[in-house]
Amino acid sequence: MGEKKDQRIPVMMSSEEVEAIDDWRRQRPELPSRSEAIRRLVELGLKAKAGSSR
């Protein structure tokens, strides 16, 4: 995850989705930024999907 971040992707979310993201990131000891939390959650979701398609 050390690659350059040069793509901006605006996304609209409900307040419930943002709250869930904030809850998730507060559970991490290093308290990632909201953007970093979203990147990590997307990565986890993509890995889970790839693992379920085998």
Beta strands, then each sheet from edge to edge (+ up, - down):
end
